[in-house]
Amino acid sequence: MFTDARELETGTTLEVDLCVVGAGAAGLAVTLELLDSSCSIAVVESGGRGPSDRTQQLAAGRARGRLFGRNNRYLSATRTRAFGGLGEDWHGSCRALDPEDLIVRSWVPASGWPIDAATLDPYNARARSLFGIDVPARRDERTGLLAADDAFESSWLDYSPRPSIAERFRGRFAQAGNVNVLTHANVVEIALDEGGRRVVDLVTRCLDGPELVVRARYFVLAAGALENARLLLASNGQRPHGIGNENDLVGRFFMEQVEMRAAYVALPGQRRAMAGYDAVQAGDGGLHPVRAIMRPSARLQARHELLNSLITFSPVAAADIGELASHVGRLAAATARLDSDSTPDAAAEPYFGAVTLRSEQPPERRSRLVLGAERDELGVPRIDLAWRFDDHVVWSLRTTARLLGENLGRRLLGRLQLRATGRVNRRRFRWSAHQSGTTRMSREPSEGVIDTDCRLHDVSNLFVAGSSVFPTSGCSGPMLTVVALSLRLGEHLRRLLASP
C-alpha cells in the first residue's frame, strides 16, 4: 500500500522487519523478493508518485569536473526523487557487464569485483525477465551485422518494451499487504545503537510535515549512487566521519561513463548491414526492441591497455561529412578490384554515419563527493562533488576510434575520419548520467565499504543497493546490473528474515 507520510502525526514510530530507503529500481527490486511474505516492509521514498520541483531541489548541490559548466545542474538533473526514481527517465536499455569488467586488469588501477560473472548470470536472467526481455530479440536475417573479427565485435542492446519503473511496479506494491510505501518521507539521519554496530532507527522528515522514526531489523540504502554516500556521511552524530567511513572510502571512487563524438565513417555497399545500428529497432510479434553496437574485444583491450567501450553509429547525410563521402565511389571500386569475393557490391547503397564511443572510467580515489557547507531545506548538508578522470580515459577513447578506422580499412570495409578533438571540452565529450562507485564492494574493509552480500563491513544490519556498490562501471548502462544485484540482495535478506 501507499501512505503519504505528511498525513501522519509527528513522533510516529513505524516498526517493521525491513526498511528500504528509496523507491527506484534498486529499492523496488530488493523488495520484490519479499512481496506478500510474512515480513513487514517499509519503503521510504523522498518524492511522491510523480516529480515535484520543491522535492527535486533537495538533490541540488555543487558539482565540479572537466565536463561540467559553471552553475551546472548536474546533481539535480541526473536524479529523480519520485516513485520509480530515474527509472522514469530511463530509455529501457538493458545490457549486462562484460566478463572482463569484473576481473582485475593490470592497466586499470583498483579494478576487479569480489564476485565473478557466473555469480551474476542467474540474476541477470531474472532482471531481463522482469523487464520483459526474456524472449530472443528479433534478429532480422536479411540484415546481417557488420562483419566482425578478433579485434572488434558486434552485439545487441536489448530494450525493455515497458521501461517505466513506476508503471511496471506501482500496481504490485499498491496491492501488497505487507509493504507500506511511505511517500514524501526524507531520511535525514541513520541512528546507531550505543556500540555503533547496528542501525536502530531512521529519522525522516517531510517538507512542511511531521518528523517520523522507522525502526527495523534490517535496513537497505537504495537511494542512488550519490545519495547513498551522502546519507552515510551525514549520519555523523555517533561516528564523526560518518557511518561505514572508518577507512575514508565512503564517497570516493565516483565514476561516470564518458562519451566522445569520435568520427565519421563511410562504408561502401553497407547500408543494409548497418540498418540495425542506426537506431532502436521496434520489436514485433511480442519481441522486444533491439539495437546493434560494436565494442573492442577483450583481446584488443588487453593488447593495447584500452578501457572497455561501447560504439554506436547514427546515419548522416553525405553532405555532412564532406570529402569523405566524395571518395566512397572510388573506395568501392578499389575494394572490388582488391577482393571481389568478399567485398560488398560496389553498386549497393553506401552508408554514411557518425561514430560515438562511450567508455568506462577507471576507479579514481580522488574522484569523490563530500558534504558541502550549504544545507538543504531539511537541514542535511548538500553534496560537493569533485569528478575526476585521468587522461587514460581520453587516450583510450581516441585510440579505440583510431584502431576501429584501421580495422575497417584493413578489412576493406570502408574509411573512418577522426574528428578533431584537441582539448577535452563539452563539444566533443560529455557525461552519460551513469553514476557509480561511491560505496564500492570489496572483500576487505580496507578496500571498500560493503562486502559481497552488500552489507556494510562494520554495521551488521545495514545494506546498500544500487550502482554505488560497483567497483568498476563497465561501458553498459547500469540498470540491468543494478536490478540483478538488488534481486540477489533481496534473496539474501529473505533468508536472514526467515531466521529468528
N, C-alpha and C positions, 0 to 999 in steps of 0.2 A: 504494500500500500504506500501511498504518498502522504506526507504530513508537511504542511507549511510551518516551519519552526517559529515563525513570527507570531503564530497564534497560540503558542504555549506560554506558560507562566514563567517569569524569571525565577531561577532557582530550581527548576525542574531537573531531576536526575533520571536519566534513562539507563536501565541496567539490562545488558544483553550478553549473549555469548561472544559475538564477534562484531567489531565496529570497523567499517571500511570508510576511509576518507577519500571522497572523490567518486563521482558517478560518470566517469568517462569509460572508455573501452576497457582499461585495466581493472578498475574497481568493479565494473559490472561483470566482467569475465570471472574474476575471483569469486564473486557472489553466486554466479550461475551454478557452481558446483554444490551449493547448499540450499538452493531454492526448494521450498516445500519439505525441508527436513525438520527435525525436531529442534534444531538450533535457532535461536533468535538472533536477528542480524539488524544492525542499524547502518545505513549508508548515508554518510553526512556529505551533502553537496552544497557548495557555496552559492550556486545560482538557482534559478527556478527551472521551469520546463522549457524556457526559451531565454535567449540572452537579454541582458539589461545593461545599459550604459553605465549606470552607477556601480553595479556589481563588477562590471568589467574593469572599472577604474582601480579596483583592489589589486589587479595584476600589473599595474604600471610600475615603472622603476627606471633605473639607469642602465643602459647597455652601451658598451664601448667595444669597438673592433674595426678591423680594416675595411669591412664591407658594410658598416653601419654609418649612416649620415648623422649629422648633428641633429639633436632634438628628435631622434627616431622614436617610433612607436613599436619597436621590435617586441618588447616584453608583453605588451597587451595585444598586439596584432597576431601573435603566434600561439595564443592560449585562449580558450573559451570556457568561461565559468557558467555552465548550464548543464542540465541533464543530457548526457551524451558527450559532453566535452568537445574536444577537437574532432571527434567522430562526426560532428555535424558539418564540418568543413572539409572532411576527408573525401578524396576523389575515388576511393574504392580500390586502390592498387594494393595487391597482395603478392609479396614475393619473400620467400624465406631467405635467411642469411646463407651465403655460400660456405661450404665446408672450411675453406681457407680463412674465413673471417674469425673462426673460433680457435684457431691454433696459434701457437707462438711463432711469430715471424721475426727473424733477426734484424730486419731493416725497419721494423715498426716497434719502437720502444713501448713497453708496458702492454704489449699485445698478448692475446691468449685468454680464453674463457676457462673457468674451472669446471665447466661441463662441456661435453662434446656434441657434435651434430646428431649423433644417434640418440642422445637423450632427448633432444628437442623434436625429433622427427614425428613421433606419435601425436604430440601436442600441436605441431604444425598442421597435421592432417585434420585434427579436430577443429582447429581455428578456421581452416579453409571451409570445412563443412558448415561451421557456424555462419560464415559469410556467404554461403550459397555457391561455393565453387568446388564442390565435391565431385562434380562430373567432369569428364575430359573437356577441355576447351575446344572450340571449333578450330580445326586445322585445315584450312582450305587447300586441298591437294592441287588445285590449279595454280596456286600462287606459292611456289616454294620460297624459302628464305634465302637470303644471300649466302652463297657458298662459304662454309667455314673451314678453318684449318686448325693446327695446334696452337696458333697464336691468338686468334680472335674467334669467339664462338657466339652463336645466336641463341636466344631463348625467349620465353614469353613472360610478360607481365600479365597476371590474372587480375580481373576486376570484379568486385562484388556487384551483382545486379541491383542490390539494395544497400548502398553504402551508409545510409543514415543510421548511426548507432542508436539514437533515441527512438526512431521509428521501429527498429528491429527489436528493441528490448522493452519499450515502455509498457506494453500490454502484459508481458510476463511478470514484470516487477509490480505492476498495479494489482495483479491478482494473487501474488504470493502472500500467503497468510503469515509467514514467519519473517518477512522482510519489511522494514519501515524505512523508506527513503525520505530523509529529512532535507527538504529544500530550504534555500536561503539561510543555511547554517554554516558559519565560517569558523573553522578550527583556529584558535589563536594561541593555544598552549597545550603541550603534551606534559602531563604531570606524572612523575615517577614516585615509587614508594621510597621509604626512608633510606633503603640500601642503594637506591639508584639503579636497580637491575630489572625492574618490572614497571610497565606503564600501569597506572591505576585509573586515570581519568583523562578525558579530552575536554578541555574548556572551549565552548563555542559561543560565538556572539552573532547576533543578527543586526543588520543595519536598521536602525530605528526599532529595535525589537529586544527580546529578552536575552539574557545570558543563561546558557544551559550547560549541563555536565553529562557526558556519556561515559559510562563505566562498563567494562567488558573483560572477558578472559583473555581475548586476543585482539590485536589491533593491526590494521593494514593501512599504510600510507599509499594512496594511489591517485595523487593529486597532480601528477605530471613531473617531468624531469627537473624543472626549476623549483616548483612549489614543494616537492618532497624535501629537497635540501633546505629550502627556506624555513619550513616548519621545524626541522631538526635543529637548525642553527638558532632560531628564535626562541626555542624552549630551553633557555639557559638559566632559569631560576635556580636549579639544583646543580647543574653542571655548567660552569661559566662559559665553556667553549661550545655548548650545545650538546644534544644527545647524539651518541654514536661518533663523536668527533675527537676522541682521545688521541688519534693519530693525525689530526689535522687533514682529514681526507674528505669530509662532507663538503660538497660544493665544488670540489676540484675535478679535473679531467672533463670539464664540459666540452661536448663535441657537437658540431654541426656538420652537415654534408655540404660540400662546396660545389657549385655548378659553374661551368665555363662554357661560354658560347665560343666554340673552338674553331670551326672551319666550315667551308662549303665543299660539296662533293658533286662530281659529275660522273655518272655511271652509264656508259653506252648500252642500250638494249636492256636495261634492268628495271624499267618502270613497273612491270608486273611483279618481279621478285621483291620490290621494295614497298609494295602496297600495304603489307602487314605492319611496316614500321612507322608509317606516316601518322597514324592516329589510332585511338581505341576503336577496334572493330566490334560493332554491336553483335551480341550473341543472338542466335535464333534457335528455334526448336527446343527451348529450355536450357540452352547452353549459355554460359556466362561470357561477357566481353573479354577480349584479349588485345595485347599489343606486343609486337616483336621488339626486342632490343638486342644490342651487341655488348660484349664485355671482353676485356683481356683475359685470357685463360690463366689458370693458376700457375702454369709453367712459365708463361711470359712474365707474369708479375714477379716470380722468384728470380728469373734470369736478369731482369732489369731493375729489381727492387722497386717495383711500382706499387702504388696503393690500388685497392680494388675500386673499380669504377664501372658505371653503367652508361652506355652510349645510346642516345636516341637520335632519330632523324625526323626532320619535318620538311615537307616539299616547299620549294621556292620557284619562282618564275626564272626562266633563262636570263631575263634582263637584270635580275638581282645579283647575278654572280659574274656578269661582265665577260671578260676574256676567257674565263674557264669554260663557259658554255659554248663559246665560238669554236673551241677545239674539239668538241665532242664528236663531230663527224670524222675528223682525222684520227681521233683516238680509236673509234670503232673500226675504221678501215685498217689502221696499223695493227690493231689487235687481231683482226680477222686474218691478216697475212701471216702473223706470227704463230697463231694457234687456232686454226679454223675449226678443229674438232671440239674444243672445249669452251669457246667464247660465244657470247650471245650473238644473235643475228644482227648484223650492222644496221639493218633496216628497221629493227624493233625500236619502240619508243624509248628515248633516254630518260634517265632520272636525274633531276637536279634537286639538291637538298641542303639544308643547314644541319650541322652536326653539333650536338650539345653533350657534354660529359658531366657526370655527377660523381664525385669522389668521396670516399670516407675521409675522415680526419684522424690522424694518429692521436692517441691519448696524450694530452699535454697537461702536466701538473699545474702550470701557471694559468691555464685557461679555467677560470673559476668564477663562482658567484660568492659574494659575501653580503652581510647585512649593511645596508646604507644608513646614513644618518636620518633620512626622512622616514616618516611613518605613514601608514595608510589610515583610512578613516576609522579603523577598528583598533589602531594603536600598534599594529605589527610593523616592524621595520621593513621597508621596501628592499627589493633586490638591487644590488650593484653588481652587474655582470661585466667581466672583462673576458671577451672571447679572443683567444689567441690561437693561431695556427701557423706553423712554420713554413719555410719555403719549399719543404719537401712536397707539400700538397700541390703547390703551383707547378713545381718541376714535374711531378708525376702526371698531372693533367696534360701539360704541354707535350711531354714525352709520349704519353699514350696516344695523343692525337697524331703526332708525327709518325709513330710506329704504325698506326692504322693507315695513314696515307701511303707509307712504304709498302705495307702489306697489300693494299688494293692494287697498287701499281705493279708489284712483283707478280701478282696472280692475274694480271691483265684484265682486271675488273673495272678500272677507271682511275680517276685522278682526284686527289683531295688538295684543297688550297687552304692553308692555315690562315686564320685571321690574325692580324697584328694584335698582340696582347700588351706589350710594353709593361707599364706599371699595373699592379693589381688594383683595379678600380671597379666601380659598380656598373660600368658599361659592358664589361666582358665577364665579370664574376659576380656571383650572388649566393646568398644563403638559401637553404631549401626548407627551413622550418622543421627540420628533423633533428630534434634535440635529444641528447642522451648523456649519460656518464657521470652524473653528479653524486650518485651513491653506489659506486661500482661494486660488482660481485667479485669475491676473492675467496681463496681457501684460508688465507692468513689475515688476521686483523691488521697487520702492518701494511697490507697491500690494498685494502678496500674497506667498505662499510658494511656489507652484508655477506652472508655465507651462501652456500649453494642451494639452500632452502629459502633464500630471500629474507632471512631473519637477520636483524642486526647482530653483529658479533658479540656485543656486550649487553644486550637487552633481550631477555628471554621470550617476551611475548609481543614484540613489535616487528612487523614485516614490512617490506617495501615492494610495490608492484609498479611496472611501467618501464619506460626506456631509461630512466635514471640508473637502473642496475646494469646497463650494458657496459662491459669492459672495453669493447670496440664496437663501432656502429655499422660496419659494412657499408655498402652502397645502396642497398634496398631500402624502401620506405620501412619504418619501424613497426607499422601496425600489426602485421601478422605475427611477428616475434613477440610483441607486447602481449597480445592475446594468448599466444601459446604459453608463454611463461606464467601468465596470470591463471590460466586453466591448471597448470601444473601446481602453482601455489594453492589454488582452491582445493585441489585434490589432497594436498598435504595438510591443509587446515581441517578438512573433513575428517581425516584420520585423528588429528590432535583433539578435535572437539568430541570425537566419539569416546575418548578415554576419560576417566573420572578426573 
